[in-house]
Amino acid sequence: MANLLYKLGQIFAKHKWKTIISWFVVLGIIVAVLGVKGINFTDDIKMSGLKSLDTSNKIEEEFKQDSQKGSIRVVFKSDQEKGIVTPESQAAITKVLAEIKKSDDKIESIANPYEAKTISPDMTTAFADISYNVSALAVNEKSIDKVKDALNGMDDKNLQTEMTGNVMITPMDIGGSSEAIGIVVALVILIIAFGSVIAAGLPIITAILSLGTSVGIIAIISSYFEMPNVTLTLAVMIGLAVAIDYALFILFKYRQIIRTEKNHLKAVGLATGTAGSAVIFAGITVIIAVCGLSLVGIEFLTVMGLASALSVLFAVLSALILIPAFIGVFHKKIKPQKEKAGKKGDNIWTKFVVGKPLIAFLIAVIVLGGLSIPFGSMELGIPDNGSKPKDSTEKKAYDILSDKFGEGFNGPLVILADTSEKGSAANLATVTKHISGMKDVAIVTPPMPNANGDYALITVIPKTGPTSSKTTQLVHDLRSYAKTADSKYGVNMEVTGQSAINIDMSQKLNDAIPVFASVIVVLAFILLTVVFRSLLIPLTAVLGFVLSLTATLGFTTMVMQDGVFSELFGISTTGPVLAFLPVITIGILFGLAMDYEVFLMSRVHEEYTLTKDNTHSIKTGLKESGPVIIAAALIMFSVFISFVFAPDPMIKSIGIALGFGVLFDAFIVRLTIIPALTKLFGKGSWYMPKWLDKVLPSMDIEGHHLKDKK
């Protein structure tokens, strides 16, 4: 591998313009295809294998419904007492609904609130449901704009209008401004690290080209496969961060090599062959980790993992192809890394960690342990419109409906009752009465039978909102009562509704965490055992990963659920932690943590192989690999944390988890706990049974096979 990369690095640097132009041609083709296909992401997060989802599908079949069709709920609110039922308001609302119906042939029907009686008890608020004859995905921006345009003049009639529904009313925000902030901060860090604007700019340029290519392909694929919009956001986050880091590693190595090697082509080959090997290993590790999300058995996580893997793949390719090419263009402007005065001595951090390893270890464990405490009370949930940005129309509509119709109105529960058994239909009224008397039930509608009379629907409005723990308990209580309804009254009950589906999704994701985490931990141990020919080094790496993971999830719980630092991060609504966040964090943080473990400990291992001096090897690793790990981690942090400025709380939570996860793992685990434990264990850190050493494959990620070329 090292020899192949050595040759490829020289080829790309020698034929620099052909290489760069070829990449731009590929990117141009992708943009052209994207212009034809468009972007087709969805707000929905779906999964199969849920009883509540099966029940929902059965309702569609038995009651001839189609939940895939688009719908918009327009909310009208008057500030005047009983203002929604005045003749002026009725005339204005009826007129605007007629205009909306006439403006778009995709609209099948509109339920007038005065006919459907969808008016709040205080008569200040009403809503109209717009039903489309096409799927929610087919209700495009043009159709939504027609509704918005028609509603624009309602303010003049003292009527506030807001919109919600299963279509994408607010355009998707993948964090464009957030990306810009992350890139600017990354550029500043690179300028400090390299002392050169040109050298600092190369990782940024390659990252942007890499991201443009991978994101373009993902967007094209969205035309053929259903993808939640958070898929693209996650791919952008990871792709941008690792693309900058991988380019940084190769460029950093190149600047070290040209201190002694004056032929820039040979230096590029050596840098690509050595650091490039580590980049490939790091990239494969991250790709395996994110593809491992498919092991959870949840479709949208599989899609998110594969999309992220694609962005990481192009990050690796851009580092191996474009960095050598750009070095070929700017090699005269890229200066060798300078030896700083006094660099041969140990810095303060190295003296502390290696000189007092037990104290360093204990302090680090106490810090991570303290941050992990909130993890024990973490609650998981699926975001709804109540967690949207406070200035979005969906959030405003949610709040108005919650205030005027009750908190549970935004998350009704639906009960499908099988009344095919003899006598069950007569007992259904008794069952409905029992349900209405249950704790935290606000309203129960009379049973609505289907055409055949063998099924009936009962709608239950909880007293609490969709993400409330009381609503979750009500779902469990209804399912418990279903056993009584079946055995005593012959009524078979199944509970569904979006709230019930979200609760089941959260539970399935929660159940997947231990299995997925176990697979990741075992994988990490095996990979590191092969790389470092040691048992203790992989063990400490895995335990360190577990510590940084629990600290990360604890900190995220503290912010997103408990509201600590919520104002600092611009979080207006607290609630359960995003249900799939722990699984995503495990997969991605594992890949990034192993990157830093390899970049640090491979240098320590290389030095120990030469000197057999454990203390000297640790100091050398911290001195030579420490600075690049610090720069890489700060870049990762700046990219991830910049997404906190995105308006969507779901994106904020991912940014917080990944940003602080990288920070905790790089600085507290990799640069503190790992070297401290390696020092404490002494030569035992490198113990490996001879029989195991013989059977394990050899992996050269340091480019030892290139020694004859140096």
N, C-alpha and C positions, 0 to 999 in steps of 0.2 A: 504493500500500500504506500509506504513512504517513498519508495523509488518512483512509483507511478505518479504520485503527486508532485515529486521533484521535477519530473519531465513536463508535466502539464503546466505547472507554475511558470516554467521558462517559456513554454509555447505561448501561453496567454500574454505574458509580458512582451515577448518578441513581436507577436502579431496583435498588438494592443488595439489598434483601430478596428480591425476586422472583428475582434472579440466584442468590443463595446457596441459597434454598429449592429452586430448580430443580435445582441440582447435587445436593443431598441426596436429592431424589426419585429422580433417576437412580441414585445410589448405593444407595438403598433397594431399587430394583427389581433391581439386580445382586445384592445380598445375598440377596434372596428367591429368585431363580433358582438361585443358588449353593447355597442350603439344600436345594433339590430335587435338583440335579444332583450335588453333592458335588465333591470334589477327586480327580482321577485322574492323578497323576504316576507315573513309573516310575523305578527305579534304573538301568535299562539305557540304554546309549549304543550306538546301532546306526547302521549305514550300509550302503548297497548298493554294488554294483560291486567287491566283493572276491572274489578267487578262493577264499579260505578259507571265506568265507560261502556261496558257491555250493556248495562241497563239503559243507558242513554241511547245507544244504538237500537235497542229493542223498542224504545219509545218511538223513535223515528219510523221504525218499520210498522208498528201497530197503529200509530196515530197519523201516518202519512206526513211526517214532518221532515225537514231537511235543514239541519244545523249548519251545513256548509255554506248555505246561501247567505249573502251579505245582509247586514241590518245596521241601521243607525237609529239611535234613540235621541231625539231632540228634546231638550229640557227648556221649558219656558218659565221664567220666574219674575214676579212683579213685587215691587217693594211696597205697594199700596195694600191696605187691608182688603181682603177678598178681591184683590186686583185682577186675578186671572179670569174671573167670571163676569167682569163688566162687559157690556155690549161692545165697547171699543176693542178690548183685548180679544174677545171671541171673534170679532170680524177680522182683526189683524192676523190672528193665528190661522184661522180658516183660509184666509186669502193666501198667506205665504205657503201653506201646505199644498194648496192647489197649484201654485206656481212651481214648487219643487217637483210635484208629480208630473207636470207638463214638460218640465225642462229635460227630463232624462227618461228614455224608453227602457232603461234597465230597471226602473222602479216598477215593482209589481203592485204594491199597495201601500197606503199610508193610513194608519189608525188615528183618526181625529180624536183628540182627548175628550171632547165634549160628547162624542158618541160612545167612546170606549170607557168613559168615566175614570180616566186616569188623571184625576185631580186630587191634590193633597187635601187633608181634612181642613186646613186653615184657608183653603182656596186662594193661595198665593202662588202655587206652582202646579204645572201640568207637564205631561210629556207625550210626545207622539212617536210611534215606532214606524220607521220607514223600512219596508221589506223589499229586497231586490230579487230579480229573477235569475241572477247569476251568482257565482260563488263569491265569498268575501274577498278572495285574492283578485277576482276580476273587477271588483269595484275600484277603479283606478283613481288617481289623483284628480283627474278631470271631473269625474262624477262627484267626488267629495267637494270639490271647489264650487260646483253648481249649488250644492246645499248651502255652503258657507256664504256664497254671493247673495243668495235669496234671503238669508237671515241677517245680512249686514244692516238693513234699515230698521230692524226691530228695536234698537236702542232708542230711536227717535220716538217710539211709542211706549217708552218706559218699561220695556220688557228685556230682561237679560236672557240670552240664549246660549246654551252650551250643548256639546255633542259627545256621545259615547257610542259604543257598539263593538261589533266583531271585525270591523274594517280598520285599516290603518289611517286614522284621522289625522294624527300628528305625524309628519314625515319622520322617517327613521333617522336618528342621530347616532352615528358610529363614533362620535368623539373627534370630529375634524379639528376643532379648536384645541381640544385636549392633546391631540397628536402634536400639534404645532408647539404647544408649551413643552411637552416632553422632549421634542427634537431640539428646541433652543437650549434647554437645560443640559441635555446630552452633549451638545456642541460645546458649551462652556466647560464641561468636565473634560472633554477630549482636548480642548485647547490648553487647559492646565496640565493635562497628562503629557501631551506631545510638545507643547511649547511652540506650535506651528498651526496656523489657520488652515493651510493646505492639507497637512497630515490629518488634522482633526476633521476636516470636511469629508475625507474619503469614506470613512465608515457611515457617515450620514447619507452621502449620495448613494452608496451601494444599498443601504437599508431602504431608501425610498424606492429605488428601482426594483428591489426584491419584493417590497410590499405591493407596489403597483402591479407586478406580475401575478403574485399569488392571490391578491384580493380580486383582481380582474377575473381570474379563472374561477374562483369561488362564486363570484357574482353570476358568471355564465352558468355554472352548475345549478344555481338557484332556480333557473328556468325549467329545470327537469326534475329536481327533487325539492320537496318542501323543507325549508330551513327557517328556524326562528332567527330574528334579526340579531340576537345576541351572539349568534355564531360568527358573524362578520366582525363584531366588536372584539370578541376574544381572539380571533385570528389576527386582527390588527395589533392588539396589545402584545401578543407573544411574538408575532413576526417582526415587529419593529424593534422590540427589545433584544431578541437573540441575534437579529441581523447586525445590529450595531456592535454587540458584544463579540460575535464571531469574527467580524472584520477587524475589530480592535486587537484580538489575540494574534492574528497573522501579521498585522501591521506593527504591533509591538515587538514581535519576534524579528521581523525584518530590520527594524531599527537597532536591535541588539547585534544582529549578524553583520551589518555594514560597518560596525566599529572595526572589524578585522578583515572583512571581505569587500574589496572595492568593486568587483564585477557585479553590477546590479542584477543581471540576469541570473547569475549563480546564486546570489543572495535571495532573490525571489524564490528560486527553486528550493533552496534550503528552508526558507521560512514556510513555504507551502507544504513541504514534505514533513516538517516537524510539527509546527503549530497546526497545520492543516489536518494532520492525523488526529490530533486532539479535538479539533473542531468537528470532524466527522463522527468521532466517538460520542462527543457531547450531543451533537445533533440527533444521532441515532437513539441515544438515551432519552432525549426529550420526545422524539417521535414515538418511541415504544410506549412511553408514559402516557401521552395524550391518546394514542390509539387504544391503550389499555382501558380507556373509558367505555369502550364497546363491551368489555367484560361485565359491566353492570347490567347489560341487557335492556337498556332504555334507549329508544331510537334517537331522540334528539341529542342525547349525550354522545352517541356514536357519531352523529353528523358533526357536532361541535369538535369532537376529537379529531376526526379525519380532516376537517377544514384547518384546524390548528396545525396538524401534522404537515399539511401542504405548505403552510406559511413558513414552518421551520425548515422544510426541505429546500425551499427557495432561498432562505436565509443562509443555509450551508452552501448552496450552489453559488450565490452571489459573492460570498467570502472567498471561495476557491477559484472563481472565474474572474470576477470583476476587480477584486483587490489587486491581483497580480497585473491585470491589464492597466489599471489606473496607476500603479507603481511604475509600470513601463512608461507612462506618459509623464508623470511628475517626479521621477526618481532623482532628478537634479535638485528638486526643491525639498526633498525629504532628507533631513539630517540624521546622523547616527545618534542613538541615545547617549546622553552625556553621563559620565560618572560624577556623581555629586561628591563634594568634599566631605570626608568623614563617612562615606557610605560603607566602608569596610567594617566599621564598628556596628554594634547592635543598637537599634533604636529603642526608645522607651518601652514600646509595646512588646517587642521581642524579649527584652530583659525581664519584663513583668511576667509574661506568659510562660517563658522557658525557665526563668529564675524562681518563680513562685507558682508552679503549676497547680498545686492543690487549692490555693486561695483563688486563683483565676477560675478554676473549674467550679468551685463552690459558688462564687459570685454569679457566674453565668447561669448555673442551674437555678439559683434562687430567683434571678430576674425572669427567666423563662417560665419557671414554676408559678410565680406570681401572676404573670400574664395569662397562664393557662387556666386559672381558677374559673373565670366566667364561662369557659367551655362546657363545664358541667351542667349549666342551666340553659344551654343553647336550645332554642326552639326553631324548627324548620317550617317554612311555608312557601307558597307560590305567590308571586306578586300579582296584584290586581290593579284596577284603576285608582284605588285608594293610595297606592304607593307611587303614582305618577308624579312628575314635577308639579309643584303647587300652582304654577301659572299656566298649566296645560288645560285645555278645555275638558279633557276626560276627567281630570282630577276635580275640576270645578263642578262638573255634572255629578260626579260620584258624591261629593260633599253635599250638594243641594238635595239630591235624592235621599241621602242618609239623614239629613236634618229634617226634611219635610215628610218623608214616608217611613222613617225608622232605619236604624243602623243595619238591620238584617235585610232590608229591601234590595240591596245591591248583591246579595248572595242567597237567593231563595233555594230551599231544598225541595227536591221533587221526589215523590214516592210513587212508584209504579205498583199498583195492587192487582194481583191476579185473582179475578173473580169468577174463574171458570168452574170452580168446584161448587157443587150444589149447596145452596144456602149461604154462600160467602158474600154474595151481593147484598143480601139483606143485613148481614152483620157489618157491612162496611161503614155504616153510619156510626155504629158503636165504636169501631176502631178509630174513626176520625175524631170522635168526641174524646177518646182517651188521649190521642195525640195532642189535641188542643189544650189539654190540662197538664201537659208535661212542662218541666222547668225550662225556662228560656225560650218558650214558644210565644211569638207575638200574635200571629194570624195563621189560621188553617183554612184553606178554601174548600168548598164542597167537592166531593169526588166528581171528576169529569170522565164519563165512560167513552170508550172508542166505538166505532161503528158496529162492531160485532158484539159488543157488550161483555166481552170476556176479560177486558182490562179497564182499569180506571186510573186517572192521575189525581194526586192530591198535592197541592203546593203548600209548603210550610215556610213561613217567614220567621226567622229567628229574631230574638230581641237584640242580638249582638251582631257585629260585623263579620264578614267572611273569614278574616284572619284571627278572630278572637278564639282563645282557648275554650271559651264557653260554647261557641259554635261547634268546635271539634267534639266536645263532650256530648253535645246534643245529637250529632251524627251517630256517635257510639251508642247513645241511649235509644235512638230510633231503631238501630240495628238489633239491639238487645230486645226491644219490644217486639220486633218482627217475629221472634220465635214464639212469643205468647199469642200474637195475632194469628199465626199459622196453626198452632196446636189447639187453641181455644175457640177461634172464630173461623178457621178455614180460609183465612185471607193471607196469601203469600205476598209479603212486602219486600221491595227492593228500593234502597235509597240512592239517589243520584242528584244531579244539579252541579253547577260549576264548583261550588264550595266543597261539596262532597268529593268530587273528582280531584280537586286540588289537595284535599286532606289525604286522599289515598296515594296521590303522586308523592307527596312529602314523605309519607310513611315508607313507600317503596324505596325512595332515595335514601332515607335514613337507614333502612335495613341493608342497603348495598355498601355502606361505608366500611364496616368491619371486614367484609370479604375483599373489597377493592384494596383497602389499606394493607391487608395481609399479603396479597399478591405483590403489591409494590415493594413492600419491605423485603420479601424473599428475593425478588428480582434484583433489588439493590445489593443485597448481600452477595448473591452469585456473581454479578458483574464486577463488583469491587474485589472479590476474592481472586477472580481471574486476572484482573489488571495488576493488583499489588502483591500477589503471592503471599497473602497474610490472612489470618483469621480475625485478629483483634482490630486491625484497621477497618475492615468492613463492618464489624460489630459496632465500633464507636461511631462510624458514619451513620449507620442505621438508627442507633439510639439518639444521635444528635438530630437526625431528620424528624423523628417522632416528637422530640422536645420542641423544635421550631414549629412543627405543624400544630401541636396543641396550643402553643403560645399565639400563633397566627389566628387560629379559629377563636381562641379566647378573646383576643383583642378585637376581632371583627364583631363578635357577640356583644362586647362591651360598647362598641360604637353604634352598630346598626340596631341592636335590640334594646339595650339599656339606655342609649342616648348620651353616653359619655363622649365628649368632644363632638357631639352632633352639629353644633353651630359652626365649629371650626371647619368641618367637612361639608357644610351646606346641606345637611340632611334635615328636611322639614318634618318627615313622618318616620317614627320608629316602629318596629314590629318584628315578626319572626325573621330569622336569617334566611336568605335565598336558599331554597331547598337543595339545589344542585351545586351550591357554592363549595361545600366541604369536599365533594368528590372531585370537582375541577381543581380545587386548591391542592389536594393530595397528588393528583396526576402531574400538574404543572410544576409545583414546588419540588416534587421529587426529581424531575428532570433537571431543573436549574440547580438544585442542591448538589446533585451528582456532578454537574459541570464544575462547580467550584471545588468540590472534593478532589476531582481528578486533576484540575489545574494546580492545586496546591500540593497534594500528596504525591503526584507523579514526580515533581521536582525533588521532594524530600526523599522519595524512594530511589530516584536516580543517584542522588548524592550518597545515600546510605549504601547502595550497591558498590560504589567506588571506595568509600572511606570506612564503612562499618562503624561510624561514629554517630550515634543517634542524636545527641544534643546538637552537634555541628550541622547535621542534616536538616533538623527542624528549623534552626536559625537561617540556614541557606534558603529553605523553601519559603519562609516568611519574608525574607529580605527580597528575593527575586520574583516570587509569584504573588506576594502580598499586594504590591501596588497595583498590578493589573486586575486582581480580584476586587480590590476596593473600587477602582474606576469602573469596572464592569458592573458591580453591584449597585453603585450609585446611579449608573445609567439605567439599569433595569428599574430601580426604584423611581427615578424621575419619570420614566415612560409610564409605568403602571400608575403611580400616584397622580399623574396629570389627568387621568381619566376620572378622578374625583370631581373635576370641574365640569364633567358632563352632567346634563340635567337629570338624566334617568337614574333613580336610586339603585336599580339593578346593576347598572354599569359602575356606579360609585362603589358598591359593595365588592365587586370583583376587583376593582382598582385598589381598594384598601387592603383586601386580603392578599393579593399577589405582591403589592408594593411592600407592605410591612413584612410579609413572609420572606421575601428576598433579603430585606434588611436584617431580620432576626437571624436567618440562616447563615448569611455571609459573614456578618460581623461577630455574632455571639457564638455560633456553632463552629463554622469552618476556620475562623481566624482566632478563636479563643479555646473552645472546648476540645477540638480535635488535636491541635498542637500540645495542649496541656496534658491530655490523656496519653498522647504518644510519648511525651517526656516521662510521665509517671510510670508507664509500663516498660520503659527502657527498651532493651533489645527484644523483649518479649513481644513488642508490637509487631515484629516482623517474623514471628514464628509461623512456620508452615510445615505440616507433616510431609516428609519426603515422598511418600506414596501418592499423596494428593497433588503435590507439585508436578509429578511426572504425568499424571493423567489429564491435568487441566491444559487447555490450549494456550498458546503464547500470543499476547497482544502487544504490539509495539506502537504505543501512542506517543512516544517521545522521539521517534525517528532515529533510533539507534543504528539502523541499517545504513544511514547516510554518513556515518563517521568517516568513511573513506573519501567522501566528496568534500569534506570540510578542510 
